Amino acid sequence: ETAAFEHRRHLAAAAAVGLPFLLYLLGIRSFGRILELVGAVLIGVEGMFVALMYLKVKREKRPGVLRVPNGVVYLLLAVYAAGALYAVFNGH
């Protein structure tokens, strides 16, 4: 288990350093724009993970889980995905 954790840690560090550098090489010369883009995408991904985790916990019928209609959760998934895609394709 420790080796898997170390592998994930190295992968996360490479992504944290490599993704902004790759964006710079692709032509985004503004550090602020790179931060905006990476932040928006990661917030979108994080929101989608939270919604998906909620759906998994809800399926397991654990006690004390707030009951939210699936339609609302899928709407949230769509909003987070749309926000991340908007950040990627809205080049200003």
C-alpha positions as CSV (number, residue, x, y, z in Angstrom):
1,E,0.0,0.0,0.0
2,T,2.8,2.4,0.7
3,A,4.3,1.9,-2.8
4,A,0.9,2.8,-4.3
5,F,0.7,5.9,-2.2
6,E,4.2,7.0,-3.2
7,H,3.3,6.4,-6.8
8,R,0.2,8.6,-6.5
9,R,2.1,11.3,-4.7
10,H,4.7,11.4,-7.5
11,L,2.0,11.5,-10.1
12,A,0.2,14.3,-8.3
13,A,3.5,16.3,-8.0
14,A,4.2,15.8,-11.7
15,A,0.8,17.0,-12.7
16,A,1.0,20.0,-10.4
17,V,4.2,21.1,-12.0
18,G,3.8,19.7,-15.4
19,L,0.3,20.9,-16.3
20,P,1.0,24.6,-15.9
21,F,4.3,24.2,-17.7
22,L,2.6,22.4,-20.6
23,L,0.0,25.2,-20.8
24,Y,2.8,27.7,-21.0
25,L,4.4,25.7,-23.8
26,L,1.1,25.6,-25.6
27,G,1.1,29.4,-25.7
28,I,-0.7,30.7,-22.6
29,R,1.9,33.2,-21.5
30,S,-0.1,34.8,-18.6
31,F,0.6,33.2,-15.2
32,G,-2.8,34.4,-14.0
33,R,-4.6,32.8,-17.0
34,I,-2.8,29.5,-16.2
35,L,-3.9,29.7,-12.6
36,E,-7.4,30.5,-13.6
37,L,-7.6,27.6,-16.1
38,V,-6.1,25.0,-13.9
39,G,-8.2,26.1,-10.9
40,A,-11.4,26.1,-12.8
41,V,-10.8,22.7,-14.2
42,L,-9.8,21.2,-10.9
43,I,-12.7,22.7,-9.0
44,G,-15.0,21.2,-11.7
45,V,-13.4,17.8,-11.4
46,E,-13.6,18.0,-7.6
47,G,-17.3,18.9,-7.7
48,M,-18.0,16.0,-10.0
49,F,-16.1,13.6,-7.7
50,V,-18.2,14.8,-4.7
51,A,-21.4,14.3,-6.6
52,L,-20.4,10.9,-7.7
53,M,-19.3,9.9,-4.2
54,Y,-22.7,11.1,-2.9
55,L,-24.5,8.9,-5.5
56,K,-22.4,5.9,-4.4
57,V,-23.2,6.5,-0.7
58,K,-26.8,7.0,-1.5
59,R,-27.0,3.6,-3.3
60,E,-25.4,1.9,-0.3
61,K,-28.4,3.2,1.7
62,R,-26.2,4.3,4.7
63,P,-28.1,5.9,7.6
64,G,-27.9,9.7,8.0
65,V,-27.4,10.5,4.3
66,L,-29.3,13.5,3.1
67,R,-31.8,12.5,0.4
68,V,-31.3,14.6,-2.7
69,P,-33.2,13.7,-5.9
70,N,-30.9,12.1,-8.5
71,G,-32.0,14.7,-11.0
72,V,-30.5,17.4,-8.8
73,V,-27.2,15.5,-8.5
74,Y,-27.0,14.9,-12.3
75,L,-27.7,18.6,-12.8
76,L,-24.8,19.5,-10.6
77,L,-22.6,17.1,-12.5
78,A,-23.6,18.8,-15.7
79,V,-23.0,22.3,-14.3
80,Y,-19.5,21.4,-13.0
81,A,-18.6,19.8,-16.3
82,A,-19.9,22.8,-18.2
83,G,-17.9,25.1,-16.0
84,A,-14.7,23.2,-16.5
85,L,-15.3,23.0,-20.3
86,Y,-16.1,26.7,-20.4
87,A,-12.8,27.5,-18.7
88,V,-10.9,25.4,-21.2
89,F,-12.6,26.7,-24.4
90,N,-13.2,30.3,-23.4
91,G,-9.8,31.7,-24.4
92,H,-9.7,35.4,-23.6
